[in-house]
Amino acid sequence: MIALEQYTTVSYKNKKIRKIKDKRKHKEALQAWMFIGVGFILFAVFMAYPLLKNIEMAFMDYSVNPNKPSTFIGLNNFKKAFLSSGVLGESDKFYLALRNTLLCALVTVPFQWFIGMMLAVAIESLSKGKMFYRFLLYIPVISDWLVVAILFKYIFQDTSGALVNSILLNLHIIKEPVMWLQNEWTANIVIWSLCIWKGIGWVMIMYTTALQDLPKDIYEAAEVDGATKKQSFWKITIPLLQSRTYFIITSLIIGAFNVLLQVMLITNGGPMGRTDVLLNYMYNKAFSSFDFGYAAALSVIMGIILIVISVFQKKITNNAKIEF
């Protein structure tokens, strides 16, 4: 009887402990969901649903008019982008926008990367004024797009009194003012120049933080061995910055594919749509032509391009055994 009573008491205590543990687990789970749930709801409403809705719209002749129902048209929107029709079909405009986007990445990414890296190294080697120069170079990054766009439109005006034309005329590089924003390639040069000018400061800051984390003893050992500053830079600094370089270049490429405000505020695609990029072309199709289905298809195509770039970059970093 005593043993039975002891067993009953222990069993009762174990049940009580399990109930307490269960209540504690439920309480912890509820607290966790209170934090996670808000983020999950925001993700579902503002990211997951728009993404799925956009993919659905890409396969439809989508109408925002409640009196005109949207119809499923399959791959027609994608065919419209890739297959030419007419004298200047939509595919020609798409390929032109894609070409300008690719050229923007090919031109701006190397310049931003190289100039930003060299400025970071040069400033880090200074004994005084580091914070001043970093702040000075970072101002374009935090400057408002509207302000800098007006600034660039002003200095690249077509008149001889504009800053760029005035300098080129005084240096006898040109004989007459250049119509910067009226020509396809010169207008693209203005857009690329703005991208480079605004992105150098970000690259500089990213490399500055990486340079400050580099081990100093390696440089001291190299100096003892008789290595010059140039040799230390190419043989030590560049390899040690490899992981940060991959990250920066990937970010710059994605940023180049997302160029929009530069085009909208400076040329708005002109002249005659020759400076359109993918995002600008997509925006005009959605909110000027109200061809939302085709615009959604363009966004899907652009998303696939960026995914391919990201996967390719990930393979490179994995092969290089880089740890971020």
LOMAR-871287 format. One line per field, with one value per residue (C-alpha): residue number from 1; residue in one letter; x negated, y negated, z. Coordinates in steps of 0.25 Angstrom, whole numbers, plus 5000, padded with zeros to 4 digits. Layout:
<pts>
seq: c(NUM_...)
type: c(a_...)
c1: c(X_...)
c2: c(Y_...)
c3: c(Z_...)
</pts>
This chain:
<pts>
seq: c(1_2_3_4_5_6_7_8_9_10_11_12_13_14_15_16_17_18_19_20_21_22_23_24_25_26_27_28_29_30_31_32_33_34_35_36_37_38_39_40_41_42_43_44_45_46_47_48_49_50_51_52_53_54_55_56_57_58_59_60_61_62_63_64_65_66_67_68_69_70_71_72_73_74_75_76_77_78_79_80_81_82_83_84_85_86_87_88_89_90_91_92_93_94_95_96_97_98_99_100_101_102_103_104_105_106_107_108_109_110_111_112_113_114_115_116_117_118_119_120_121_122_123_124_125_126_127_128_129_130_131_132_133_134_135_136_137_138_139_140_141_142_143_144_145_146_147_148_149_150_151_152_153_154_155_156_157_158_159_160_161_162_163_164_165_166_167_168_169_170_171_172_173_174_175_176_177_178_179_180_181_182_183_184_185_186_187_188_189_190_191_192_193_194_195_196_197_198_199_200_201_202_203_204_205_206_207_208_209_210_211_212_213_214_215_216_217_218_219_220_221_222_223_224_225_226_227_228_229_230_231_232_233_234_235_236_237_238_239_240_241_242_243_244_245_246_247_248_249_250_251_252_253_254_255_256_257_258_259_260_261_262_263_264_265_266_267_268_269_270_271_272_273_274_275_276_277_278_279_280_281_282_283_284_285_286_287_288_289_290_291_292_293_294_295_296_297_298_299_300_301_302_303_304_305_306_307_308_309_310_311_312_313_314_315_316_317_318_319_320_321_322_323_324)
type: c(m_i_a_l_e_q_y_t_t_v_s_y_k_n_k_k_i_r_k_i_k_d_k_r_k_h_k_e_a_l_q_a_w_m_f_i_g_v_g_f_i_l_f_a_v_f_m_a_y_p_l_l_k_n_i_e_m_a_f_m_d_y_s_v_n_p_n_k_p_s_t_f_i_g_l_n_n_f_k_k_a_f_l_s_s_g_v_l_g_e_s_d_k_f_y_l_a_l_r_n_t_l_l_c_a_l_v_t_v_p_f_q_w_f_i_g_m_m_l_a_v_a_i_e_s_l_s_k_g_k_m_f_y_r_f_l_l_y_i_p_v_i_s_d_w_l_v_v_a_i_l_f_k_y_i_f_q_d_t_s_g_a_l_v_n_s_i_l_l_n_l_h_i_i_k_e_p_v_m_w_l_q_n_e_w_t_a_n_i_v_i_w_s_l_c_i_w_k_g_i_g_w_v_m_i_m_y_t_t_a_l_q_d_l_p_k_d_i_y_e_a_a_e_v_d_g_a_t_k_k_q_s_f_w_k_i_t_i_p_l_l_q_s_r_t_y_f_i_i_t_s_l_i_i_g_a_f_n_v_l_l_q_v_m_l_i_t_n_g_g_p_m_g_r_t_d_v_l_l_n_y_m_y_n_k_a_f_s_s_f_d_f_g_y_a_a_a_l_s_v_i_m_g_i_i_l_i_v_i_s_v_f_q_k_k_i_t_n_n_a_k_i_e_f)
c1: c(5000_4989_4982_4995_4997_4983_4985_4998_4991_4979_4989_4997_4985_4980_4993_4993_4979_4983_4994_4985_4975_4987_4992_4978_4976_4990_4986_4973_4979_4989_4979_4970_4982_4986_4972_4971_4986_4985_4973_4980_4993_4985_4977_4989_4997_4986_4977_4982_4996_4991_4981_4991_5001_4990_4987_5002_5003_4992_5000_5013_5018_5020_5030_5032_5046_5056_5066_5055_5051_5036_5034_5024_5015_5003_4990_4994_4988_4975_4976_4979_4965_4957_4963_4963_4976_4977_4967_4963_4970_4970_4959_4950_4953_4950_4937_4933_4936_4929_4917_4917_4918_4907_4898_4901_4896_4884_4880_4883_4880_4865_4863_4870_4863_4849_4850_4857_4846_4835_4841_4843_4828_4823_4831_4828_4813_4815_4810_4820_4834_4839_4853_4854_4851_4860_4871_4868_4869_4881_4890_4894_4899_4909_4912_4927_4929_4937_4926_4915_4923_4926_4911_4906_4917_4912_4897_4899_4908_4907_4902_4888_4889_4892_4881_4877_4878_4871_4859_4858_4859_4848_4839_4841_4846_4859_4862_4877_4886_4890_4905_4903_4918_4922_4913_4915_4901_4897_4910_4906_4893_4899_4908_4896_4888_4898_4899_4884_4883_4894_4889_4874_4876_4883_4872_4862_4869_4871_4856_4852_4859_4852_4838_4839_4842_4829_4818_4807_4796_4797_4793_4782_4776_4776_4769_4758_4757_4755_4768_4772_4785_4789_4786_4793_4805_4806_4801_4808_4819_4826_4826_4831_4842_4847_4860_4864_4861_4870_4881_4879_4879_4891_4898_4894_4899_4913_4913_4909_4921_4930_4926_4939_4939_4927_4934_4947_4942_4931_4936_4949_4945_4942_4939_4950_4948_4934_4929_4940_4936_4944_4950_4953_4959_4967_4972_4977_4984_4991_4995_4995_5000_5008_5003_5001_5000_4988_4982_4983_4977_4965_4963_4963_4953_4944_4946_4941_4929_4925_4927_4918_4907_4909_4908_4895_4889_4892_4885_4873_4872_4874_4863_4854_4858_4861_4867_4875)
c2: c(5000_4991_4994_4991_4978_4974_4978_4970_4958_4958_4960_4948_4940_4944_4940_4927_4924_4928_4919_4907_4910_4911_4898_4892_4897_4891_4878_4878_4882_4871_4860_4865_4864_4851_4846_4855_4854_4839_4840_4852_4844_4832_4842_4849_4836_4827_4837_4851_4847_4836_4846_4857_4847_4841_4855_4858_4844_4848_4859_4850_4838_4831_4820_4811_4807_4815_4815_4822_4835_4840_4852_4863_4862_4872_4868_4857_4846_4853_4855_4840_4837_4847_4848_4836_4830_4818_4808_4805_4816_4817_4827_4817_4807_4818_4822_4808_4806_4819_4814_4801_4808_4818_4806_4799_4810_4813_4798_4794_4806_4806_4791_4791_4803_4799_4784_4787_4797_4788_4777_4785_4790_4776_4770_4781_4778_4764_4760_4748_4744_4758_4755_4742_4749_4761_4751_4743_4755_4761_4748_4753_4766_4759_4748_4747_4753_4741_4731_4738_4741_4726_4723_4733_4727_4713_4716_4725_4714_4712_4698_4693_4687_4700_4706_4718_4711_4699_4707_4716_4703_4696_4708_4708_4723_4719_4708_4706_4710_4724_4727_4737_4740_4740_4752_4766_4769_4756_4757_4771_4765_4755_4766_4775_4763_4760_4775_4775_4762_4767_4781_4778_4774_4786_4795_4787_4788_4803_4805_4796_4805_4817_4810_4807_4822_4827_4832_4823_4833_4838_4825_4823_4837_4833_4820_4828_4837_4825_4824_4810_4804_4807_4822_4822_4816_4827_4839_4836_4826_4830_4845_4842_4833_4844_4848_4833_4831_4842_4836_4822_4826_4834_4823_4813_4822_4823_4808_4806_4815_4806_4793_4785_4771_4767_4769_4764_4751_4748_4753_4760_4770_4759_4757_4765_4776_4779_4778_4787_4797_4809_4803_4790_4798_4806_4794_4787_4800_4801_4787_4780_4791_4798_4811_4817_4832_4829_4820_4832_4841_4832_4832_4847_4847_4837_4845_4858_4850_4846_4860_4865_4855_4858_4873_4871_4862_4872_4883_4874_4871_4886_4890_4879_4884_4870_4868_4855)
c3: c(5000_5003_4990_4983_4990_4987_4972_4972_4978_4968_4956_4961_4962_4948_4942_4949_4944_4930_4931_4935_4924_4914_4919_4918_4904_4899_4906_4899_4886_4887_4890_4878_4869_4874_4868_4856_4852_4850_4841_4834_4831_4826_4817_4812_4809_4803_4797_4795_4790_4780_4775_4772_4767_4757_4752_4750_4742_4733_4727_4725_4717_4730_4732_4744_4738_4746_4734_4725_4731_4730_4721_4721_4709_4712_4707_4698_4707_4707_4691_4690_4697_4689_4675_4666_4660_4651_4647_4662_4670_4685_4684_4677_4689_4699_4693_4693_4707_4711_4703_4710_4724_4720_4715_4728_4736_4727_4728_4742_4750_4747_4749_4762_4767_4763_4767_4780_4784_4780_4788_4800_4800_4797_4809_4818_4816_4820_4834_4835_4830_4827_4833_4825_4811_4814_4818_4805_4796_4803_4801_4786_4792_4802_4792_4787_4773_4769_4773_4766_4754_4752_4755_4744_4734_4737_4735_4723_4716_4701_4701_4701_4715_4721_4730_4723_4709_4714_4719_4706_4698_4706_4705_4690_4691_4683_4673_4676_4688_4689_4689_4701_4704_4689_4685_4688_4693_4699_4707_4712_4716_4725_4731_4733_4739_4749_4753_4755_4762_4772_4774_4777_4791_4795_4789_4797_4810_4808_4805_4816_4827_4820_4820_4835_4838_4831_4840_4841_4845_4830_4825_4836_4832_4817_4820_4827_4815_4806_4799_4794_4796_4781_4784_4797_4790_4779_4787_4800_4800_4787_4791_4806_4800_4791_4799_4800_4785_4781_4790_4784_4770_4771_4778_4767_4756_4763_4765_4750_4746_4755_4749_4747_4754_4746_4733_4737_4743_4732_4719_4722_4711_4701_4690_4684_4695_4691_4706_4711_4721_4726_4738_4731_4719_4729_4736_4724_4719_4732_4735_4722_4712_4724_4718_4732_4727_4718_4729_4738_4728_4727_4742_4742_4731_4739_4751_4744_4739_4753_4759_4748_4752_4767_4764_4756_4766_4777_4769_4768_4783_4786_4777_4783_4797_4801_4815_4817)
</pts>
